[in-house]
Each structure stands twice: as structure tokens, then as C-alpha cells.
Amino acid sequence: MQVLITGGRGFLGRNLAARLSAIADCETRVFGREDSAADLSRWLAAADLIFHLAGVNRPRDVGDYEPGNAGLTQSICDLLREARHSPTIVFASSVQAELENPYGRSKRKAEQELRAFASQTGARLAIYRLKNLFGKWCRPNYNSVTATFCHNIALGLPISISDPDTQLDLSYVDDVVAAFVEELADSASPVEIPSYRIRLGELARRIQAFHESRATFRVPTLAERFDQALYATYLSYVPAEALPYSLDIRCDARGSLAEFIKSEQFGQVFVSRTNPGVTRGNHYHHTKTEKFLVVEGDALIRMRALEGGDVQQLRVRGTDYRVVNIPPGVTHSIENVGAGELVTLFWSSEIFNANQPDTYFLPVTPDGTAAPPEHR
């Protein structure tokens, strides 16, 4: 299939072109301001499907709306008529086409030009009135508050909030691209694109929390699609040199330990390095549960019920990728029984609270060392 994207070097066009490049039997051409009118004429005549994304949305002169949107669209329709060609056309319009402002009127007129062409030629037409888009590669400090907030917060720059209660209706670029890709299969009607409503102040708060997570180790809540999309967008604006960050490492005679990520929803993850012959743990919890995953070395995990009974022993090696659940009411320990360092990944069902640790020292075996309580 021959596909042409007008405005293919813009925010939406770049994302769409990247997705189409991974689709077999889809040859995509991108038309932009750098290309000539002859290129446009030739590529239009060869296209099976046209994604018409090009347009003007923030010109220096409001008089540029009409030629940049309706005028360009009329030229495309005229070139197709000259070529006697009626491909499928997918048009990226705007919800502002419903409004009486220069931009909205120019987009509405472009829609009318396309509808007239489709009616005359029988071409299949899909018009998408898009809401405020956000996602990777969106230009900050232009016409997207989400891009501006993500960019400025990621770089430690100030942001401006005129009214924190202002309601925004946002659409995620990958949701739009997914809908457009379905148009390759001749969808009967435009695919519904999800939108997300959020207050301006809350948008800023969430992005700021993403930025602070590298210091707090608290990962964002990602239960909803919007939060996943917003976090991905924020991260795309973080400079390459700021992507890595260090954990707080605590060292003692046993080895070292560092917290990795925390979440009110799923607890926390931490990692430890334990020296040969050293035992960690010898404690129990009433409500807190844990998972142990040895990723390097040899370990012996011991568990015993508080009310007595036999000691259960589990030998675990890093090559096993074997997870051991630690239930409540069971005292437990993990010993490095190998010749080298033991590296273990731990998950806890709750974030550690020094005031309410739910951790009580009790040796697993009768000859256990009466060491002071350790919460890990």
C-alpha cells in the first residue's frame, strides 16, 4: 500500500510515520514544507491512502489560517481531480472546527472541501476532530500545555498556571495513531479516540510528582491509561544525561542494601548484596508479606511458623529465577551459603514505615544469633 502523510514531519506526523514504518507492505512518503509542489502532485497521484495532517495552528498572522488550512486542502483536492484519482483520505481536523474563530473556521472549511471531493469522486473520507494532543515529540512552549509542563519540569524550569481549576480535554498521540492505523483496513467509520479530562493544576501536580520520583523512589500510579501516557510523555522530555540516577545505598558488615521503587498501591522493591556466610532476617511480620528473588549467588532460605513446628529450608540459586513467598506469621531468614556475593531482589507488600515497621526479631533456628532487630 502506498501511503502519503502531509505534515509528516510535525508532531502527529512523526509519530504516525514511525508506526507505519513497522508495518509490512506499507510504503510511506512524507510531505512537508521542504518538498516541492511537484513532489506533492506526484505523490498524491500514487497514494492509496492519504493522511492529511498538514496545516497551520499558530501563525504569526491570523490571515494565514485560511490559506494554510482550507487553501492547502483545496489544492490537494484539485490535484487529485486533475490526476483522476480518488484515494482514501484521513483528515486530522480539530474540535475547534465547531467554534467561530479564525482557526476553527479554516478547519471547518477544509472539512467541507474534502466532503465535496468525496461526494464527487466516491473517495472514502474519514475526518477526525482531534482534541488537545500530547505525547512524545510534541513541541513545548508552543500550543500544548502538557508538552510545556513536561519540558519545563523535566529541566527544572518554572511553569505558569493561570487558573488551576481550568478543565482540559486531552488526547494521547499514540491513541490517535492507533486509530489512524486501523484506517489501513478501510474502517467503515472513524475509530473512536479516547479523551481524558483533567484540571490544569492536577496536570501540573502529577507531572511534578513524576519528576520527584527519582528522589522519593515512589513510582506514579499507572493503573489508568492516562497516567501511563502522561508518564511516558514526561520521560520523553528528560535530558539523556538525567535519565540515570543513583539509589541511596546502606552498607554494614553484612553487605549493602538499596531501595529501588515504592508505591502506595503495590509496596516497594529493594535489592541487597550479602557477603558470604552472612544471614539476613530472623524476623517475622503480622500483615506485611514479601517475595524473595535471588538473582546471583547461592542462598538458603529458612522459615518457621511462630507457633512452632519444623524449620522449612529452601535452597535457591541465582540461575533458578525462583521466587519465594514469605507469608505473615512466619519468621524467616536468608543466608548466603555460596562462595561469592549474594544478590537478592526483595518485594514488600507495603512501604517501610519506621514508626510502624511490622517487623519483629525472632531467630528461625534455636541457635539463631540474638542480634538486634533488623527490618530487612
Phi, psi and omega per residue, in radians:
M1 nan 2.346 3.081
Q2 -1.624 2.130 -3.104
V3 -2.111 2.379 3.066
L4 -2.080 2.311 3.061
I5 -1.996 2.013 2.983
T6 -1.491 2.447 -3.039
G7 1.230 0.522 -3.034
G8 -1.280 -0.119 3.105
R9 -1.808 0.115 3.050
G10 -1.511 -3.038 -3.071
F11 -1.009 -1.006 -3.131
L12 -1.178 -0.705 -3.120
G13 -1.082 -0.722 3.135
R14 -1.094 -0.756 3.134
N15 -1.152 -0.710 3.124
L16 -1.169 -0.785 -3.137
A17 -1.063 -0.670 3.127
A18 -1.125 -0.687 3.127
R19 -1.216 -0.734 -3.109
L20 -1.171 -0.484 -3.122
S21 -1.120 -0.343 -3.125
A22 -1.649 0.028 -3.112
I23 -1.718 2.166 -3.138
A24 -1.148 2.622 3.096
D25 1.074 0.457 3.093
C26 -2.190 1.876 3.125
E27 -1.739 2.063 -3.003
T28 -1.951 2.302 2.993
R29 -1.967 2.554 -3.105
V30 -2.075 2.164 3.096
F31 -1.880 2.284 3.116
G32 -2.465 -3.002 -3.084
R33 -1.126 -0.392 -3.119
E34 -1.320 -0.254 -3.062
D35 -1.653 2.810 -3.038
S36 -1.612 2.906 3.062
A37 -1.110 -0.578 3.109
A38 -1.149 -0.678 3.075
D39 -1.062 -0.803 -3.117
L40 -1.059 -0.797 -3.133
S41 -1.063 -0.779 -3.114
R42 -1.170 -0.739 -3.094
W43 -1.272 -0.599 3.080
L44 -1.081 -0.744 -3.090
A45 -1.161 -0.401 -3.103
A46 -1.703 -0.177 -2.991
A47 -1.387 2.398 2.974
D48 -1.503 -0.512 -3.141
L49 -2.515 2.342 3.136
I50 -2.045 2.155 2.958
F51 -1.681 1.827 -3.101
H52 -1.609 1.702 -3.096
L53 -1.922 -0.269 -3.052
A54 -1.168 2.544 3.114
G55 3.007 -3.139 -3.135
V56 -2.062 2.216 -3.139
N57 -2.189 -0.168 3.097
R58 -2.681 1.181 -3.111
P59 -1.389 2.882 3.062
R60 -1.240 -0.522 -3.121
D61 -2.132 2.220 -3.127
V62 -1.070 -0.343 3.103
G63 -1.190 -0.220 3.133
D64 -1.429 -0.220 3.140
Y65 -1.059 -0.834 -3.040
E66 -1.067 -0.951 3.127
P67 -1.196 -0.545 -3.089
G68 -1.309 -0.396 -3.125
N69 -1.977 -1.224 -3.128
A70 -1.152 -0.719 -3.108
G71 -1.114 -0.810 3.119
L72 -1.084 -0.731 -3.138
T73 -1.118 -0.713 3.098
Q74 -1.095 -0.691 3.121
S75 -1.100 -0.701 3.109
I76 -1.091 -0.780 3.139
C77 -1.111 -0.708 3.139
D78 -1.133 -0.721 3.123
L79 -1.123 -0.652 3.104
L80 -1.189 -0.655 3.096
R81 -1.117 -0.742 3.124
E82 -1.066 -0.643 -3.132
A83 -1.443 -0.065 -3.072
R84 0.897 0.856 -3.058
H85 -2.234 2.341 -3.101
S86 -2.293 1.275 3.127
P87 -1.333 2.981 2.988
T88 -1.198 2.393 3.122
I89 -2.165 2.238 3.038
V90 -1.983 2.096 -3.032
F91 -1.939 2.242 3.066
A92 -1.570 1.667 3.082
S93 -1.648 -2.782 -3.080
S94 -2.503 2.634 3.056
V95 -1.085 -0.333 3.115
Q96 -1.257 -0.137 3.049
A97 -1.097 -0.264 3.091
E98 -1.477 -0.161 -3.025
L99 -1.802 2.749 3.112
E100 -1.691 1.174 2.985
N101 -2.253 2.866 -3.050
P102 -0.967 -0.739 3.137
Y103 -1.152 -0.849 -3.119
G104 -1.044 -0.743 -3.138
R105 -1.135 -0.657 -3.136
S106 -1.192 -0.627 3.098
K107 -1.252 -0.662 3.125
R108 -1.143 -0.674 3.105
K109 -1.169 -0.633 3.075
A110 -1.095 -0.720 3.071
E111 -1.029 -0.744 -3.121
Q112 -1.115 -0.694 3.094
E113 -1.054 -0.753 -3.115
L114 -1.206 -0.684 3.124
R115 -1.132 -0.674 3.107
A116 -1.133 -0.736 3.116
F117 -1.101 -0.782 -3.132
A118 -1.110 -0.670 -3.137
S119 -1.166 -0.666 -3.103
Q120 -1.311 -0.606 -2.982
T121 -1.886 -0.256 -3.061
G122 1.423 0.162 3.128
A123 -1.148 2.507 3.074
R124 -1.366 2.338 -3.069
L125 -2.280 2.343 3.035
A126 -2.230 2.139 3.136
I127 -1.946 2.205 3.107
Y128 -1.973 2.041 3.043
R129 -1.569 1.696 -3.001
L130 -1.437 2.589 3.053
K131 -1.633 -2.961 -3.108
N132 -1.067 1.992 -3.081
L133 -1.521 2.579 3.006
F134 -2.502 2.802 -3.130
G135 2.601 -3.124 -3.118
K136 -1.089 2.560 3.069
W137 1.329 0.123 3.082
C138 -1.336 2.416 -3.067
R139 -1.301 2.140 3.121
P140 -1.381 2.847 3.110
N141 0.937 0.681 3.139
Y142 -2.261 -1.547 3.133
N143 -2.366 0.319 3.113
S144 -2.215 1.954 3.129
V145 -1.154 -0.582 3.126
T146 -1.109 -0.802 3.114
A147 -1.087 -0.716 -3.130
T148 -1.137 -0.799 3.117
F149 -1.068 -0.828 -3.110
C150 -1.070 -0.809 -3.116
H151 -1.097 -0.880 -3.059
N152 -1.197 -0.745 -3.138
I153 -1.156 -0.703 3.118
A154 -1.075 -0.539 -3.120
L155 -1.725 0.096 3.132
G156 1.267 0.445 3.139
L157 -1.687 2.711 -3.127
P158 -1.239 2.715 3.026
I159 -2.144 2.785 -3.130
S160 -2.079 2.266 3.120
I161 -2.147 1.906 -3.112
S162 -1.251 -0.828 3.135
D163 -2.494 1.864 -3.074
P164 -1.093 -0.322 -3.123
D165 -1.570 0.002 3.102
T166 -1.045 2.258 -3.133
Q167 -1.520 2.328 3.090
L168 -2.037 2.455 2.974
D169 -1.939 2.010 -3.022
L170 -2.021 2.624 3.000
S171 -2.236 2.480 -3.081
Y172 -1.607 2.361 -3.025
V173 -1.034 -0.635 -3.136
D174 -1.211 -0.493 3.041
D175 -1.192 -0.692 3.095
V176 -1.140 -0.807 3.140
V177 -1.056 -0.716 3.127
A178 -1.063 -0.711 3.097
A179 -1.136 -0.718 -3.141
F180 -1.135 -0.680 3.141
V181 -1.091 -0.609 3.097
E182 -1.120 -0.391 3.112
E183 -1.177 -0.308 3.069
L184 -1.091 -0.433 -3.120
A185 -1.683 0.322 3.124
D186 1.018 1.051 3.098
S187 -1.059 2.505 -3.095
A188 -1.158 -0.542 -3.137
S189 -2.625 2.829 3.131
P190 -0.947 2.411 -3.124
V191 -1.329 2.401 -3.138
E192 -1.217 2.297 3.137
I193 -1.867 2.181 3.139
P194 -1.128 2.593 3.050
S195 -2.240 2.756 -3.031
Y196 -2.253 2.235 3.139
R197 -1.804 2.310 -3.126
I198 -2.689 2.597 3.069
R199 -1.366 2.607 -3.088
L200 -1.020 -0.758 3.140
G201 -1.128 -0.672 3.127
E202 -1.204 -0.647 3.076
L203 -1.020 -0.828 3.131
A204 -1.110 -0.699 -3.115
R205 -1.089 -0.765 -3.117
R206 -1.144 -0.741 -3.136
I207 -1.153 -0.663 3.096
Q208 -1.112 -0.663 3.100
A209 -1.132 -0.649 3.060
F210 -1.035 -0.783 -3.099
H211 -1.114 -0.661 -3.091
E212 -1.384 -0.206 -3.057
S213 -1.132 -0.431 3.122
R214 -1.206 -0.375 3.095
A215 -1.696 -0.618 -3.111
T216 -1.562 -0.289 -3.073
F217 1.125 0.183 3.119
R218 -1.560 1.987 -3.138
V219 -1.346 2.647 -3.131
P220 -1.201 2.783 3.027
T221 -1.264 2.118 -3.063
L222 -2.079 0.504 -3.112
A223 -1.233 -0.506 -3.105
E224 -1.811 2.627 3.125
R225 -1.010 -0.685 -3.112
F226 -1.063 -0.756 -3.132
D227 -1.148 -0.663 3.072
Q228 -1.079 -0.779 -3.115
A229 -1.163 -0.733 -3.105
L230 -1.179 -0.705 3.134
Y231 -1.156 -0.729 3.099
A232 -1.067 -0.686 3.130
T233 -1.135 -0.839 3.113
Y234 -0.978 -0.822 -3.048
L235 -1.118 -0.489 3.140
S236 -1.196 -0.272 3.134
Y237 -1.723 -0.098 3.125
V238 -1.267 2.222 3.134
P239 -1.026 2.591 -3.085
A240 -0.962 -0.674 -3.101
E241 -1.245 -0.284 -3.127
A242 -1.740 -0.033 -3.136
L243 -1.153 -0.751 3.063
P244 -1.408 2.583 3.054
Y245 -2.622 2.778 -3.034
S246 -1.687 2.645 3.040
L247 -1.636 2.796 3.058
D248 -1.457 1.980 -3.067
I249 -1.736 2.250 3.060
R250 -1.881 2.228 -3.091
C251 -2.083 2.506 2.989
D252 -2.652 -2.928 -3.067
A253 -1.117 -0.401 -3.121
R254 -1.345 -0.500 -3.077
G255 2.576 -2.311 -3.132
S256 -2.485 2.819 -3.132
L257 -2.631 2.495 3.112
A258 -2.525 2.368 3.026
E259 -1.316 2.454 -3.080
F260 -1.872 -1.141 3.124
I261 -2.402 2.643 3.120
K262 -2.318 2.623 3.076
S263 -2.729 2.386 3.087
E264 -1.111 -0.428 -3.082
Q265 -1.449 -0.655 -3.060
F266 -2.183 0.100 3.092
G267 1.662 -2.342 -3.129
Q268 -2.644 2.819 3.121
V269 -2.163 2.370 3.044
F270 -2.469 2.836 -3.075
V271 -2.238 2.551 3.119
S272 -2.357 2.672 2.966
R273 -2.048 2.206 -3.056
T274 -2.105 2.303 -3.124
N275 -1.247 2.739 3.141
P276 -0.997 2.407 3.100
G277 1.414 -0.048 -3.085
V278 -1.625 2.481 3.094
T279 -1.988 2.320 3.028
R280 -1.881 2.684 3.041
G281 1.771 -2.108 -2.973
N282 1.022 0.878 3.087
H283 -2.633 2.999 3.119
Y284 -2.426 2.956 3.118
H285 -2.303 2.650 3.084
H286 -1.552 -0.664 -3.111
T287 -2.142 -0.659 -3.115
K288 -1.064 2.387 3.035
T289 -2.081 2.795 -3.085
E290 -2.458 2.836 2.969
K291 -2.272 2.368 3.082
F292 -1.925 2.320 3.037
L293 -2.322 1.864 3.085
V294 -1.355 2.167 -3.119
V295 -1.898 -0.238 3.076
E296 -2.740 2.338 3.114
G297 1.738 -3.029 -3.119
D298 -2.096 2.321 -3.091
A299 -2.317 2.678 2.992
L300 -2.112 1.993 3.124
I301 -1.720 2.226 -3.141
R302 -2.045 2.474 3.112
M303 -2.460 2.527 3.083
R304 -2.609 2.370 3.118
A305 -1.139 2.569 -3.121
L306 -1.055 -0.607 -3.075
E307 -1.435 0.133 3.084
G308 1.857 -3.017 -3.109
G309 1.916 -3.121 -3.096
D310 -1.280 2.713 3.046
V311 -1.484 2.201 3.085
Q312 -1.588 2.274 -3.110
Q313 -2.077 2.279 3.140
L314 -2.211 2.122 3.090
R315 -1.592 2.163 -3.077
V316 -2.263 2.377 3.115
R317 -2.049 2.669 -3.140
G318 -1.079 -0.498 -3.139
T319 -1.308 -0.175 -3.073
D320 -1.415 -0.475 -2.993
Y321 0.872 0.892 -3.057
R322 -1.935 2.201 -3.124
V323 -1.653 2.364 3.104
V324 -2.026 2.109 3.075
N325 -1.413 2.404 3.085
I326 -1.977 1.881 -3.108
P327 -1.399 2.897 3.074
P328 -1.265 2.783 3.106
G329 1.262 0.320 -3.131
V330 -2.305 2.078 3.076
T331 -1.336 2.516 -2.971
H332 -2.604 2.796 3.095
S333 -2.675 2.831 3.055
I334 -2.361 2.206 -3.074
E335 -2.049 2.406 3.036
N336 -1.425 1.892 -3.112
V337 -1.855 0.193 3.130
G338 -1.719 3.127 -3.125
A339 -1.488 -0.359 -3.111
G340 -2.002 -2.930 -3.100
E341 -1.230 2.532 3.086
L342 -1.827 2.155 3.116
V343 -1.962 2.146 -3.066
T344 -2.269 2.406 3.030
L345 -1.768 2.219 -3.119
F346 -2.012 2.426 2.950
W347 -2.054 2.362 3.078
S348 -2.120 2.462 -3.054
S349 -1.258 -0.157 3.100
E350 -2.526 2.692 3.089
I351 -1.237 2.382 -3.102
F352 -1.089 2.299 3.111
N353 -2.146 1.950 -3.076
A354 -1.078 -0.462 3.127
N355 -1.391 -0.456 3.091
Q356 -2.412 1.251 -3.003
P357 -1.287 -0.329 -3.063
D358 0.849 0.783 -3.132
T359 -2.389 2.155 -3.015
Y360 -2.290 2.197 -3.098
F361 -1.214 2.330 3.041
L362 -2.875 2.013 3.128
P363 -1.009 2.448 3.104
V364 -1.268 -0.719 -3.136
T365 -1.873 2.687 -3.108
P366 -0.985 -0.514 -3.113
D367 -1.646 0.295 -3.127
G368 -1.074 2.576 -3.124
T369 -1.266 2.301 3.130
A370 -1.383 1.119 -3.109
A371 -1.450 2.811 3.088
P372 -1.125 2.692 -3.104
P373 -1.012 2.459 3.055
E374 -2.239 2.375 -3.127
H375 -1.472 -0.119 3.063
R376 -2.535 nan nan
